[in-house]
Amino acid sequence: MKHRKLRIAWTVAWGIVAVLLLVLWIRSYWTYDIFGVTAPSADEFSVHSSGDYIGFIYGANFR
């Protein structure tokens, strides 16, 4: 196995992302959450959760 440590790190990283999305989904039954990141190039990525809904938005930031 040539890149075993890299594959383990990659799996752990995606596992953390999956757990965080699961927590956000479960938490969304009680509250409305927004997490967003704006890049210097004016692109925006955000995650919204409410009820049994999780939404992802990616696009230009028109502020």
Backbone bond lengths (Angstrom), bond angles and torsions (degrees), N, CA, C in turn:
res aa  C-N    CA-C-N  psi(-1)  N-CA   C-N-CA  omega(-1)  CA-C   N-CA-C  phi
1 M - - - 1.446 - - 1.523 108.80 -
2 K 1.293 115.01 110.33 1.452 120.99 -172.23 1.531 113.02 -74.49
3 H 1.308 117.85 -43.67 1.471 121.38 -175.21 1.524 110.68 -120.21
4 R 1.294 117.28 50.07 1.459 121.07 -174.49 1.520 112.21 -64.14
5 K 1.336 118.66 -44.22 1.467 121.23 -178.77 1.524 111.31 -65.11
6 L 1.314 116.91 -37.74 1.460 120.55 177.90 1.534 110.31 -65.21
7 R 1.324 116.50 -41.68 1.460 120.33 179.19 1.525 111.29 -65.87
8 I 1.314 117.59 -37.53 1.463 121.31 177.29 1.530 109.95 -66.06
9 A 1.324 116.80 -45.16 1.470 120.89 178.93 1.526 111.00 -61.90
10 W 1.319 117.00 -41.71 1.459 122.00 179.35 1.535 110.30 -63.41
11 T 1.316 117.37 -42.43 1.460 121.95 178.92 1.521 111.40 -65.47
12 V 1.326 117.00 -41.92 1.461 121.23 178.50 1.528 110.32 -63.67
13 A 1.326 117.40 -43.54 1.467 121.53 -179.63 1.531 110.48 -60.99
14 W 1.332 117.86 -47.37 1.465 120.24 179.51 1.522 111.32 -69.12
15 G 1.316 117.44 -29.94 1.459 120.42 174.90 1.518 111.86 -64.84
16 I 1.327 116.52 -41.18 1.465 121.38 177.11 1.524 110.33 -63.95
17 V 1.328 117.24 -43.41 1.468 121.06 177.74 1.530 110.00 -59.98
18 A 1.326 117.31 -43.89 1.463 120.89 -179.82 1.526 111.54 -63.50
19 V 1.316 117.17 -42.52 1.467 120.85 179.31 1.527 110.42 -65.40
20 L 1.322 117.74 -42.07 1.467 120.40 178.95 1.527 111.61 -64.10
21 L 1.324 117.59 -39.74 1.466 119.95 176.38 1.526 111.19 -65.79
22 L 1.319 117.36 -37.79 1.456 120.89 177.45 1.527 110.83 -64.63
23 V 1.313 117.18 -43.89 1.472 121.28 177.59 1.522 110.15 -62.71
24 L 1.326 117.62 -42.96 1.460 121.49 178.18 1.521 110.79 -62.24
25 W 1.321 117.51 -40.03 1.458 121.93 179.51 1.528 111.09 -65.53
26 I 1.334 117.14 -45.12 1.462 121.14 179.78 1.527 110.13 -66.61
27 R 1.317 116.55 -42.09 1.464 121.29 179.59 1.527 111.94 -65.29
28 S 1.331 117.26 -27.07 1.459 121.61 -175.91 1.523 112.37 -65.55
29 Y 1.328 118.91 -15.05 1.449 120.31 177.00 1.524 111.81 -70.51
30 W 1.334 118.21 -19.82 1.449 121.39 -178.19 1.523 114.19 -112.22
31 T 1.312 118.08 -18.84 1.459 119.85 -174.88 1.518 110.81 -150.92
32 Y 1.331 117.16 165.49 1.456 123.62 177.19 1.526 107.88 -105.03
33 D 1.328 117.78 123.33 1.459 122.51 -178.07 1.516 110.56 -119.08
34 I 1.326 114.70 145.49 1.462 121.20 172.20 1.525 107.28 -133.77
35 F 1.317 115.82 129.82 1.462 122.16 173.28 1.513 106.55 -125.87
36 G 1.322 117.17 123.17 1.457 119.29 -178.01 1.515 111.91 -137.90
37 V 1.316 115.25 151.73 1.463 123.00 177.66 1.517 107.77 -132.61
38 T 1.322 116.47 130.93 1.455 121.07 176.20 1.521 108.59 -113.11
39 A 1.313 116.16 124.60 1.466 121.82 179.78 1.523 109.57 -84.49
40 P 1.335 118.11 157.86 1.456 120.91 177.91 1.533 113.22 -59.49
41 S 1.313 117.74 -22.58 1.461 120.36 179.54 1.524 111.74 -82.07
42 A 1.333 118.27 11.95 1.462 125.82 177.55 1.526 112.76 72.33
43 D 1.330 118.70 16.24 1.459 121.06 171.60 1.521 108.69 -87.45
44 E 1.306 116.04 148.85 1.457 120.53 -177.08 1.527 109.80 -130.47
45 F 1.313 115.83 138.90 1.462 122.32 174.50 1.514 107.22 -128.27
46 S 1.324 117.33 130.29 1.459 119.27 177.88 1.516 110.78 -142.65
47 V 1.325 114.22 154.89 1.455 123.02 177.46 1.527 106.53 -122.45
48 H 1.329 116.37 128.20 1.458 122.58 179.21 1.522 108.43 -118.81
49 S 1.324 116.58 142.47 1.458 119.14 175.77 1.517 109.54 -140.48
50 S 1.323 115.19 137.12 1.456 122.11 177.84 1.525 108.16 -162.04
51 G 1.313 117.22 134.85 1.461 119.99 -177.80 1.512 110.49 61.10
52 D 1.321 117.13 -128.42 1.459 120.11 177.01 1.519 110.48 -104.85
53 Y 1.318 117.08 32.63 1.466 123.74 -174.15 1.521 110.84 -120.19
54 I 1.315 116.73 133.72 1.459 122.58 169.50 1.517 106.81 -126.59
55 G 1.320 116.95 125.46 1.455 120.92 -179.16 1.515 111.50 -121.57
56 F 1.312 115.39 145.61 1.459 122.85 177.68 1.511 108.07 -117.13
57 I 1.323 116.89 133.29 1.460 121.03 178.56 1.514 108.25 -128.23
58 Y 1.320 116.05 129.26 1.459 121.89 175.72 1.509 107.41 -134.10
59 G 1.320 116.68 130.97 1.461 119.30 178.25 1.505 111.67 174.22
60 A 1.304 114.59 -172.97 1.449 121.24 -179.49 1.530 110.22 -72.90
61 N 1.283 116.61 144.79 1.443 123.20 178.37 1.529 108.24 -94.03
62 F 1.310 117.71 114.02 1.461 121.42 -174.73 1.521 111.58 -103.49
63 R 1.307 118.41 41.60 1.465 120.92 179.05 1.497 111.14 -81.93
